[in-house]
Amino acid sequence: MRIIIGYGNSLRGEDAFGVDVISLLQKKKLKDTKLLSQYQLTPELSLELLEASEIIFIDALYGTDNYALACDITNNQNANLSHHIGPKVIIAMLNNIYNRYPKFQIYSMVTNQFDIIKNKKEYNRCLNLIASYLSK
């Protein structure tokens, strides 16, 4: 089963990117896909991912190249836990604690606007591109 996790804060402008992508995908009937919308990634989330053969993480990424789309498929086994954990920590937990090795990908929209949506046209373009790609 494929699990798509969109995470971010819908009260913080473009930080809601992952959550907004999940909202778009919920309108489509995706086969063998579970959609999860999260405020942030937490260690407990790994329990919901045990059945996944593929996990896709979607979020906003801080940077200066606004509205660029980024993809990261490298497998860093960093298992440091803190208040802000990333997708690679979740994957490391699945690997090291549960002996599960799903494929994973990370899709992000680069932004430096976490308080507002500065350019709604470009924001929506990025939303639609990712949602369209993941709907195939």
Secondary structure, DSSP 4 states (H G I P E B T S, - for coil): -EEEEEE--TTSGGGGHHHHHHHHHHTS--TTEEEEEESS--TTHHHHTTT-SEEEEEEEEE-SSTT-EEEE----------SS--HHHHHHHHHHTT----EEEEEEEEES-SSS-S-HHHHHHHHHHHHHHHT-
